[in-house]
């Protein structure tokens, strides 16, 4: 089974490195996700977790 998960983070590269360490594999940039997107892979390559920069929410002004 292949699983793909996308998650926002304040520090995408750091989060991806930690996830890759937990899954005993590697981390790499993920250009399709944007300039700050990173992908963590599992040891058997069945799971990949994409980490992107969290969006900044601004209050609505009327």
Backbone bond lengths (Angstrom), bond angles and torsions (degrees), N, CA, C in turn:
res aa  C-N    CA-C-N  psi(-1)  N-CA   C-N-CA  omega(-1)  CA-C   N-CA-C  phi
1 X - - - 1.438 - - 1.524 108.85 -
2 X 1.307 116.08 136.70 1.452 121.12 178.07 1.528 108.03 -107.37
3 X 1.315 116.33 132.02 1.463 121.52 179.21 1.517 109.08 -122.86
4 X 1.313 115.36 134.70 1.463 121.53 176.20 1.519 106.98 -124.52
5 X 1.318 116.20 126.56 1.453 122.26 -178.80 1.529 108.02 -125.70
6 X 1.320 116.73 137.38 1.467 121.76 174.53 1.517 108.35 -117.78
7 X 1.327 116.12 135.99 1.459 119.91 -178.75 1.528 110.67 -144.96
8 X 1.330 117.79 141.09 1.457 120.11 176.18 1.531 110.99 -84.87
9 X 1.319 116.09 154.02 1.467 120.62 178.77 1.528 109.21 -154.85
10 X 1.325 115.44 154.32 1.470 119.95 175.27 1.527 110.65 -72.23
11 X 1.324 117.17 -32.87 1.467 122.95 179.96 1.535 108.00 -125.93
12 X 1.345 118.88 77.89 1.456 121.79 -173.12 1.533 114.87 -56.03
13 X 1.314 117.83 -41.96 1.460 120.71 -178.20 1.526 110.96 -65.37
14 X 1.320 116.97 -43.51 1.465 121.16 179.98 1.524 110.59 -64.10
15 X 1.327 116.69 -44.98 1.472 120.75 179.44 1.524 109.79 -62.14
16 X 1.320 118.07 -44.72 1.469 121.24 179.72 1.527 110.96 -62.59
17 X 1.335 118.10 -39.61 1.470 120.71 178.63 1.523 110.97 -64.09
18 X 1.320 117.51 -41.33 1.463 120.70 179.32 1.529 110.62 -66.30
19 X 1.327 116.83 -43.74 1.468 120.19 178.57 1.528 111.24 -62.86
20 X 1.322 117.01 -41.13 1.462 120.52 178.57 1.528 110.55 -64.18
21 X 1.315 117.08 -37.93 1.466 120.29 178.05 1.529 110.53 -65.12
22 X 1.326 116.92 -42.00 1.464 120.36 177.94 1.525 110.72 -62.47
23 X 1.339 116.57 -39.42 1.467 120.94 -178.03 1.530 112.13 -86.67
24 X 1.335 116.72 3.25 1.468 123.31 178.31 1.525 112.80 56.07
25 X 1.306 115.95 49.32 1.460 119.38 -179.80 1.518 110.78 -143.44
26 X 1.297 117.47 -140.28 1.457 121.65 -173.10 1.518 112.07 -125.10
27 X 1.326 115.04 169.30 1.455 123.10 176.10 1.521 107.43 -128.16
28 X 1.326 116.87 146.68 1.453 120.18 178.28 1.524 109.67 -148.99
29 X 1.335 116.76 155.41 1.460 119.15 175.62 1.530 109.30 -61.88
30 X 1.316 116.46 152.71 1.463 121.19 179.40 1.530 108.62 -130.12
31 X 1.352 117.27 79.50 1.468 121.75 -174.68 1.533 115.42 -52.79
32 X 1.331 120.81 -36.56 1.470 118.12 179.43 1.537 113.22 -60.54
33 X 1.330 117.07 -23.13 1.461 121.09 -179.64 1.513 113.85 -85.36
34 X 1.313 117.37 -4.53 1.464 121.42 -179.32 1.513 111.20 117.60
35 X 1.331 116.65 173.60 1.463 120.68 -174.88 1.527 114.88 -66.51
36 X 1.333 118.17 -20.83 1.461 120.62 -179.85 1.528 111.61 -113.76
37 X 1.317 117.64 23.37 1.466 120.96 -179.25 1.530 110.66 -92.30
38 X 1.336 115.31 139.95 1.459 121.95 179.94 1.525 109.57 -134.06
39 X 1.326 116.60 149.86 1.455 121.97 -179.66 1.533 109.14 -119.90
40 X 1.326 115.86 130.25 1.468 122.10 174.34 1.523 107.22 -107.38
41 X 1.328 116.23 133.85 1.468 122.18 -177.80 1.519 110.35 -112.25
42 X 1.327 116.83 146.34 1.468 120.88 175.26 1.526 109.71 -81.07
43 X 1.323 116.91 165.84 1.465 121.99 -177.63 1.523 111.82 -60.03
44 X 1.339 117.99 -35.19 1.471 119.89 -179.33 1.530 111.90 -95.89
45 X 1.322 117.26 6.37 1.472 125.09 179.04 1.527 113.35 62.31
46 X 1.323 118.19 15.62 1.463 121.10 177.56 1.523 112.32 -83.96
47 X 1.313 117.01 -19.57 1.460 120.71 -178.17 1.520 109.49 -124.12
48 X 1.317 114.79 132.76 1.462 119.84 174.98 1.521 108.04 -132.30
49 X 1.322 115.32 134.88 1.456 120.90 -179.42 1.521 108.50 -120.11
50 X 1.307 115.29 115.11 1.459 122.27 178.45 1.527 108.25 -89.90
51 X 1.323 116.40 130.12 1.457 121.45 179.17 1.526 108.13 -120.39
52 X 1.318 115.82 123.29 1.460 120.98 -178.66 1.523 109.70 -121.06
53 X 1.325 115.51 166.16 1.465 120.44 179.15 1.527 110.23 -67.60
54 X 1.310 115.00 136.68 1.470 120.81 177.58 1.529 109.12 -66.56
55 X 1.312 116.45 137.55 1.465 121.18 178.40 1.519 109.54 -72.22
56 X 1.296 115.61 143.10 1.464 120.96 176.52 1.528 107.90 -88.76
57 X 1.290 115.41 122.80 1.471 119.59 179.25 1.520 109.11 -94.27
58 X 1.293 113.88 129.91 1.462 119.15 178.66 1.529 108.74 -111.16
59 X 1.306 117.35 144.14 1.466 118.79 178.67 1.521 110.96 -64.25
60 X 1.307 116.06 144.77 1.449 120.22 176.54 1.523 109.34 -71.65
61 X 1.316 115.31 139.76 1.452 118.63 176.28 1.524 107.89 -119.53
62 X 1.296 114.78 134.62 1.460 120.63 -177.84 1.504 110.71 -110.72
